[in-house]
Amino acid sequence: KELGINALHIKLRATGGNKTKTPGPGAQSALRALARSGMKIGRIEDVTPIPTDSTPRKGGRRGRRL
């Protein structure tokens, strides 16, 4: 705010690829903190990378065994 910025477009990014495609717990609280500080939020865009070649996930063929 002290820099003269009063409006934002937000790009939200999770790990993506062959890992998790949902943003972590800090994403929502960070966005809420920006809104509460008086920033005007223009648009929220999800820029999580989506795989096109589907590299196999870690854990092997039988998955994670507990």
MDTraj code that builds the backbone (N, CA, C; nanometers):
import mdtraj as md
import numpy as np

residues = "LYS GLU LEU GLY ILE ASN ALA LEU HIS ILE LYS LEU ARG ALA THR GLY GLY ASN LYS THR LYS THR PRO GLY PRO GLY ALA GLN SER ALA LEU ARG ALA LEU ALA ARG SER GLY MET LYS ILE GLY ARG ILE GLU ASP VAL THR PRO ILE PRO THR ASP SER THR PRO ARG LYS GLY GLY ARG ARG GLY ARG ARG LEU".split()
xyz = np.array([
    [0.0822, -0.1201, 0.0000],
    [0.0000, 0.0000, 0.0000],
    [0.0856, 0.1251, 0.0000],
    [0.1934, 0.1219, 0.0767],
    [0.2802, 0.2393, 0.0826],
    [0.3551, 0.2610, -0.0487],
    [0.3580, 0.1595, -0.1346],
    [0.4202, 0.1750, -0.2662],
    [0.3223, 0.2299, -0.3698],
    [0.1979, 0.2480, -0.3305],
    [0.0980, 0.3003, -0.4228],
    [0.0220, 0.1913, -0.4968],
    [0.0369, 0.0664, -0.4525],
    [-0.0369, -0.0443, -0.5156],
    [-0.1649, -0.0656, -0.4356],
    [-0.2788, -0.0579, -0.5047],
    [-0.4041, -0.0763, -0.4320],
    [-0.4954, -0.1808, -0.4948],
    [-0.4563, -0.2389, -0.6086],
    [-0.5367, -0.3434, -0.6720],
    [-0.4445, -0.4518, -0.7271],
    [-0.4938, -0.5753, -0.7260],
    [-0.4105, -0.6891, -0.7652],
    [-0.4859, -0.7868, -0.8540],
    [-0.4135, -0.8518, -0.9451],
    [-0.4596, -0.9738, -1.0096],
    [-0.3747, -1.0841, -0.9481],
    [-0.4381, -1.1900, -0.9012],
    [-0.3668, -1.2944, -0.8282],
    [-0.3551, -1.4198, -0.9134],
    [-0.2324, -1.4736, -0.9209],
    [-0.2092, -1.6016, -0.9875],
    [-0.1783, -1.7045, -0.8799],
    [-0.2646, -1.8040, -0.8675],
    [-0.2536, -1.9062, -0.7647],
    [-0.1898, -2.0303, -0.8261],
    [-0.0845, -2.0830, -0.7609],
    [-0.0126, -2.1961, -0.8194],
    [0.0124, -2.3040, -0.7151],
    [-0.0278, -2.4279, -0.7474],
    [0.0045, -2.5433, -0.6638],
    [0.1298, -2.6101, -0.7211],
    [0.1724, -2.7194, -0.6594],
    [0.2926, -2.7878, -0.7060],
    [0.2744, -2.8398, -0.8479],
    [0.1617, -2.9057, -0.8725],
    [0.1271, -2.9508, -1.0072],
    [0.2195, -3.0579, -1.0608],
    [0.2199, -3.0735, -1.1921],
    [0.2979, -3.1793, -1.2543],
    [0.2398, -3.3139, -1.2156],
    [0.3235, -3.4040, -1.1627],
    [0.2701, -3.5319, -1.1160],
    [0.2550, -3.5325, -0.9644],
    [0.2633, -3.4148, -0.9035],
    [0.2410, -3.4015, -0.7593],
    [0.1009, -3.3460, -0.7360],
    [0.0752, -3.2865, -0.6199],
    [-0.0605, -3.2423, -0.5865],
    [-0.1044, -3.1236, -0.6717],
    [-0.2317, -3.1241, -0.7084],
    [-0.2856, -3.0194, -0.7941],
    [-0.3716, -2.9201, -0.7169],
    [-0.3764, -2.9355, -0.5839],
    [-0.4513, -2.8410, -0.5017],
    [-0.3537, -2.7535, -0.4248],
    [-0.3789, -2.6231, -0.4166],
    [-0.2889, -2.5349, -0.3418],
    [-0.2920, -2.5661, -0.1923],
    [-0.1834, -2.5370, -0.1246],
    [-0.1693, -2.5707, 0.0166],
    [-0.2550, -2.4845, 0.1076],
    [-0.2462, -2.5086, 0.2384],
    [-0.3305, -2.4369, 0.3340],
    [-0.2973, -2.2880, 0.3461],
    [-0.1771, -2.2486, 0.3069],
    [-0.1385, -2.1085, 0.3189],
    [-0.1933, -2.0197, 0.2093],
    [-0.2385, -2.0800, 0.0994],
    [-0.2843, -2.0012, -0.0150],
    [-0.4090, -1.9205, 0.0185],
    [-0.5059, -1.9857, 0.0815],
    [-0.6316, -1.9183, 0.1122],
    [-0.6113, -1.8098, 0.2178],
    [-0.5299, -1.8383, 0.3194],
    [-0.5081, -1.7397, 0.4242],
    [-0.4276, -1.6206, 0.3731],
    [-0.3349, -1.6442, 0.2805],
    [-0.2583, -1.5337, 0.2216],
    [-0.3491, -1.4437, 0.1392],
    [-0.4394, -1.5054, 0.0637],
    [-0.5340, -1.4296, -0.0175],
    [-0.6277, -1.3479, 0.0722],
    [-0.6718, -1.4107, 0.1815],
    [-0.7610, -1.3422, 0.2750],
    [-0.6901, -1.2249, 0.3420],
    [-0.5614, -1.2408, 0.3734],
    [-0.4846, -1.1336, 0.4365],
    [-0.4688, -1.0149, 0.3424],
    [-0.4477, -1.0428, 0.2130],
    [-0.4375, -0.9346, 0.1145],
    [-0.5694, -0.8584, 0.1044],
    [-0.6802, -0.9318, 0.1038],
    [-0.8112, -0.8678, 0.0936],
    [-0.8412, -0.7856, 0.2187],
    [-0.8013, -0.8371, 0.3354],
    [-0.8295, -0.7679, 0.4604],
    [-0.7452, -0.6419, 0.4759],
    [-0.6289, -0.6380, 0.4107],
    [-0.5425, -0.5207, 0.4223],
    [-0.5897, -0.4041, 0.3357],
    [-0.6978, -0.4240, 0.2612],
    [-0.7547, -0.3146, 0.1831],
    [-0.7235, -0.3211, 0.0352],
    [-0.6581, -0.4287, -0.0087],
    [-0.6286, -0.4448, -0.1512],
    [-0.7554, -0.4831, -0.2264],
    [-0.7703, -0.4271, -0.3450],
    [-0.8808, -0.4684, -0.4312],
    [-0.8308, -0.5845, -0.5164],
    [-0.9055, -0.6944, -0.5175],
    [-0.8645, -0.8128, -0.5921],
    [-0.9404, -0.8168, -0.7233],
    [-0.8660, -0.8098, -0.8343],
    [-0.9269, -0.8093, -0.9667],
    [-0.9715, -0.9480, -1.0082],
    [-0.8765, -1.0321, -1.0477],
    [-0.9131, -1.1688, -1.0857],
    [-0.8158, -1.2664, -1.0221],
    [-0.8663, -1.3839, -0.9916],
    [-0.7853, -1.4901, -0.9337],
    [-0.7721, -1.5977, -1.0401],
    [-0.6482, -1.6276, -1.0784],
    [-0.6233, -1.7217, -1.1872],
    [-0.5403, -1.8382, -1.1348],
    [-0.5785, -1.9599, -1.1719],
    [-0.5045, -2.0788, -1.1316],
    [-0.4020, -2.1114, -1.2399],
    [-0.2735, -2.1054, -1.2055],
    [-0.1676, -2.1311, -1.3034],
    [-0.0884, -2.2575, -1.2682],
    [-0.1559, -2.3542, -1.2037],
    [-0.0919, -2.4805, -1.1684],
    [-0.0537, -2.5571, -1.2944],
    [0.0720, -2.6020, -1.3064],
    [0.1110, -2.6769, -1.4260],
    [0.0414, -2.8126, -1.4327],
    [-0.0146, -2.8445, -1.5493],
    [-0.0860, -2.9701, -1.5697],
    [-0.0018, -3.0562, -1.6637],
    [0.0254, -3.1830, -1.6263],
    [0.1120, -3.2659, -1.7100],
    [0.0440, -3.3056, -1.8407],
    [0.1236, -3.3159, -1.9465],
    [0.0705, -3.3616, -2.0745],
    [0.1249, -3.4997, -2.1092],
    [0.2352, -3.5397, -2.0437],
    [0.2937, -3.6700, -2.0741],
    [0.2665, -3.7725, -1.9651],
    [0.2076, -3.7314, -1.8552],
    [0.1727, -3.8145, -1.7394],
    [0.2889, -3.9038, -1.6951],
    [0.3914, -3.8397, -1.6395],
    [0.5030, -3.9095, -1.5775],
    [0.4479, -3.9890, -1.4586],
    [0.4923, -4.1129, -1.4367],
    [0.4368, -4.1908, -1.3257],
    [0.4643, -4.1257, -1.1902],
    [0.3664, -4.1320, -1.1028],
    [0.3811, -4.0742, -0.9692],
    [0.4733, -4.1605, -0.8842],
    [0.5290, -4.1000, -0.7803],
    [0.6155, -4.1764, -0.6907],
    [0.5300, -4.2721, -0.6072],
    [0.5912, -4.3780, -0.5602],
    [0.5175, -4.4758, -0.4815],
    [0.5183, -4.6129, -0.5459],
    [0.5560, -4.6194, -0.6716],
    [0.5675, -4.7488, -0.7381],
    [0.4348, -4.8067, -0.7815],
    [0.4417, -4.9263, -0.8325],
    [0.3256, -4.9926, -0.8913],
    [0.2179, -5.0239, -0.7875],
    [0.2597, -5.0648, -0.6663],
    [0.1628, -5.1048, -0.5645],
    [0.1283, -4.9919, -0.4681],
    [0.1782, -4.8730, -0.4928],
    [0.1424, -4.7591, -0.4092],
    [0.2187, -4.7544, -0.2786],
    [0.1813, -4.6608, -0.1936],
    [0.2478, -4.6438, -0.0646],
    [0.1854, -4.7390, 0.0361],
    [0.2678, -4.8281, 0.0908],
    [0.2176, -4.9274, 0.1858],
    [0.2505, -4.8824, 0.3269],
    [0.1497, -4.8796, 0.4117],
    [0.1680, -4.8320, 0.5493],
    [0.1939, -4.9470, 0.6445],
])
top = md.Topology()
chain = top.add_chain()
for i, resn in enumerate(residues, 1):
    res = top.add_residue(resn, chain, resSeq=i)
    for name in ("N", "CA", "C"):
        top.add_atom(name, md.element.get_by_symbol(name[0]), res)
traj = md.Trajectory(xyz[None], top)
